[in-house]
């Protein structure tokens, strides 16, 4: 593959250590949101380089918190640990091993342990009001969020417990099975919507009036988002995807507001969420994502989107939803894909931070770009696992690692299979 060879050689900067990220930090400048992607949910090198970059964003540019494609309640336990809150685990590993929803390895892995231990040590030298947080953006934890709300209200606001119980009891007949609730909404279109909205309105007001109530409000937002997600799921199309990404975008905005006017966020999520959907075939189906929504909400010049890619190696994934995690091979990328081009022309690892005005050639052409989710079947590479992408419009920068290795999962307490797959497979 020689068509883009000269262009790749001119754009690619060798990436040997964290010091080679200087050009990307210069591009970040005074941006308020930096989103760091990944081409899979199970690759060691993606977590490693995201952590190195995030450490520099925190220590040199004063970023306020890390927000990840994870569940709010689980990540709040990690947040308590990294910020040294009372009654929180002293070692973030303890909080991470409590992650019990499949796919656990996304956050319960040694790479995240290393980063969160660093973050706890960094925070120990800061005033508590300025410690860097760790939060979850996702929408999946409906039942766990309901239980967190009930626990909070019983301790702090007993008069509101009946409202929370009404929502909990509405969902209770479905036995914490998302598919059962989703199917039921075909017959009763409103489902538990009224109970959830009532709960959300009350907790939103209390969060404005009372210190310490933000977590309960956010859990109510998760319940409301999840209820919308499940109703959308049965309709098919991009609606459920859009509900999920709009929820993540709204959660990010609430966190920025909570941290204050000068706050700045680092987001860790899959490329499919991070890279602007307008630069992919997602836009034709009406799908949006948090990269596009962040550019619209905060202005493109205040948002930096960073993609990641690999040509071959190994990855942790399951061959179906809920299947045991396995270390699977990642075969050489499809001929003519972005990964194939970079394999033949780029050093590895390499960093691409293209000029702002340049959108031609490799940056302007639409090429297939690999996307591996938590469900992955290597034998489907010929017709699946790729998103047509205009590289220079989808990302502001791109990290390339030609050969990658599987992430190192932790042993967790148990695995619950409560949530349905998403489009594309488990990202």
Buried (B, 14 or more C-beta within 10 A) or exposed (E): BEBBBEBBEEBBBEBEEEEBBBEBBEBBEEBBBBBBBBBBBBBBBBBBBBBBBBBBBBEEBEBBBBBBBBBBBBBBBBBBBBBBBEEBBEEBBBBBBBBBBBBBBBBBBBBBBBBBBBBBEBBEEEEEEEBBBBBBBBBBBBBBBBBBBBEBBEEEBEEBBEBBBBBBEBBEEBEBBBBEBBBBBEEEEEBBBEBBBBBBEBBBEBBEEEEEBBBBBBBBBBBBBBBBBBBBBBEEEBBBBBBBBBBBBBBBBBBBEBBEEEBBBBBBBBBBBBBBBBBBBBBEEEBBBBBBBBBBBBEBEBBBBBBBBBBBBBBBBBBEBBBEBBEBEBEEBBEEBBBBBBBBBBBBBBBBBBEEEEBEBBBEBBBBBBBBBBBBBBEEBEEEBBBBBBBBBBBBBBBBBBBBBBBBBBEBEEBEEBBBBBBBBBB
